[in-house]
Amino acid sequence: MPTLSQGQPDKSGPEPHRHRQTAESFGVDAERYDRARPPYPQALVDRIVAASPGRHVLDVGAGTGIEARQFQAAGCTVLGVEPDVRMADFARRSRVEVEVTRFEDWQPAGRQFDAVIAGTAWHWVDPVAGAAKAAQVLRPGDRLAPFHHVPQLPDEVIDALAEALQRVAPDSPFNPGLLRGSTVDAYQPPFAKITDGIRQAGSFSEPEQSRFAWERTASPRHSAARTARTWGRTARPGASGPPGPRMAACGRVSVPRPCCAIPFRGAAAGSTRSRS
Ligand SMILES: C[S@@+](CC[C@H](N)C(=O)[O-])C[C@H]1O[C@@H](n2cnc3c(N)ncnc32)[C@H](O)[C@@H]1O
């Protein structure tokens, strides 16, 4: 998420939710997406379920249903909201109910939920309008809980990504260089935007942040190829050439080490709907 750059971002940083072409591009290969993305840490799911007054969950940016299936397994009923019909179709095939629309445009039609969650998706939603929409479907005491994967990619993976993007997708808005060093630190500006949006919406308690650490043994080659495919299909509006060949070329990035443990953090922001 923090790897989006747009020329020289202003002091407030880039606004990913304005990159609509990228925001709604994940379904180019929904099956591969679902295979490649890890699930979220169980401790994160358990924390959100325990903090919510009931088990009726709205999942914003549900994608292929990765976290929706985890919340279902934890005893929740989950409704997904997802603008990319290719992702939604995959999620529906895995028994997740999904309504196809951007969250900002979604019609609650009087429905209420105990928790609104978003797995690595809230940065694609307008942070203030999204929090205001969430407030409409939550009662006092209910929870808004956006959370994210924060992978700490090895340097050689970052190098391979940078090289591949430069070669085949120089117009991509992603900047792998921002992933060097501590990715948790790199994620702080976008998390600050998320929590500021929740504050500005004015209907929630002060947001708290939590972190959950775990490691995943993965092949850097696989990680680089997966990330490069995601990024290689993206381009600034008006860029020429179809995304498919860029994806394929990015997928051929190579890195020297065959396998290593990639540290992950799950980072969650939680806020309670206050009385209005
Ligand atoms: C990185 S994917 C995360 C998918 C899933 N939650 C996961 O963790 O695997 C981001 C998802 O947000 C969706 N998305 C983008 N803009 C959105 C918006 N304005 N409202 C709701 N979902 C949005 C994308 O289509 C995509 O499926």
The ligand as a Tripos MOL2 file, in Angstrom:
@<TRIPOS>MOLECULE
LIG
   27    29     1     0     0
SMALL
NO_CHARGES

@<TRIPOS>ATOM
      1 C1         -5.8410   -5.7140   -2.1030 C.3       1 LIG1
      2 S1         -7.4700   -6.1890   -2.4920 S.3       1 LIG1
      3 C2         -7.9820   -6.9560   -0.9290 C.3       1 LIG1
      4 C3         -9.0220   -8.0210   -1.1370 C.3       1 LIG1
      5 C4         -9.3310   -8.8320    0.1120 C.3       1 LIG1
      6 N1         -9.9310   -8.0160    1.1300 N.3       1 LIG1
      7 C5         -8.0500   -9.4780    0.6270 C.2       1 LIG1
      8 O1         -7.5620   -9.1240    1.6990 O.co2     1 LIG1
      9 O2         -7.5660  -10.3540   -0.0890 O.co2     1 LIG1
     10 C6         -8.3810   -4.6680   -2.4620 C.3       1 LIG1
     11 C7         -9.8230   -4.8540   -2.8580 C.3       1 LIG1
     12 O3        -10.5090   -3.6240   -2.6420 O.3       1 LIG1
     13 C8        -11.4270   -3.4650   -3.6990 C.3       1 LIG1
     14 N2        -11.7880   -2.0410   -3.7980 N.ar      1 LIG1
     15 C9        -11.1540   -1.0580   -4.4730 C.ar      1 LIG1
     16 N3        -11.8020    0.1080   -4.3340 N.ar      1 LIG1
     17 C10       -12.8740   -0.1220   -3.5320 C.ar      1 LIG1
     18 C11       -13.9390    0.6950   -3.0460 C.ar      1 LIG1
     19 N4        -13.9930    2.0030   -3.3230 N.pl3     1 LIG1
     20 N5        -14.8930    0.1060   -2.2820 N.ar      1 LIG1
     21 C12       -14.8220   -1.2060   -1.9770 C.ar      1 LIG1
     22 N6        -13.8270   -2.0290   -2.4060 N.ar      1 LIG1
     23 C13       -12.8580   -1.4960   -3.1720 C.ar      1 LIG1
     24 C14       -10.6740   -3.9980   -4.9180 C.3       1 LIG1
     25 O4        -11.5100   -4.3110   -5.9920 O.3       1 LIG1
     26 C15        -9.9800   -5.2150   -4.3100 C.3       1 LIG1
     27 O5        -10.7490   -6.3820   -4.4320 O.3       1 LIG1
@<TRIPOS>BOND
     1     1     2 1
     2     2     3 1
     3     2    10 1
     4     3     4 1
     5     4     5 1
     6     5     6 1
     7     5     7 1
     8     7     8 2
     9     7     9 1
    10    10    11 1
    11    11    12 1
    12    11    26 1
    13    12    13 1
    14    13    14 1
    15    13    24 1
    16    14    15 ar
    17    14    23 ar
    18    15    16 ar
    19    16    17 ar
    20    17    18 ar
    21    17    23 ar
    22    18    19 1
    23    18    20 ar
    24    20    21 ar
    25    21    22 ar
    26    22    23 ar
    27    24    25 1
    28    24    26 1
    29    26    27 1
@<TRIPOS>SUBSTRUCTURE
     1 LIG1         1 GROUP 0 **** ****
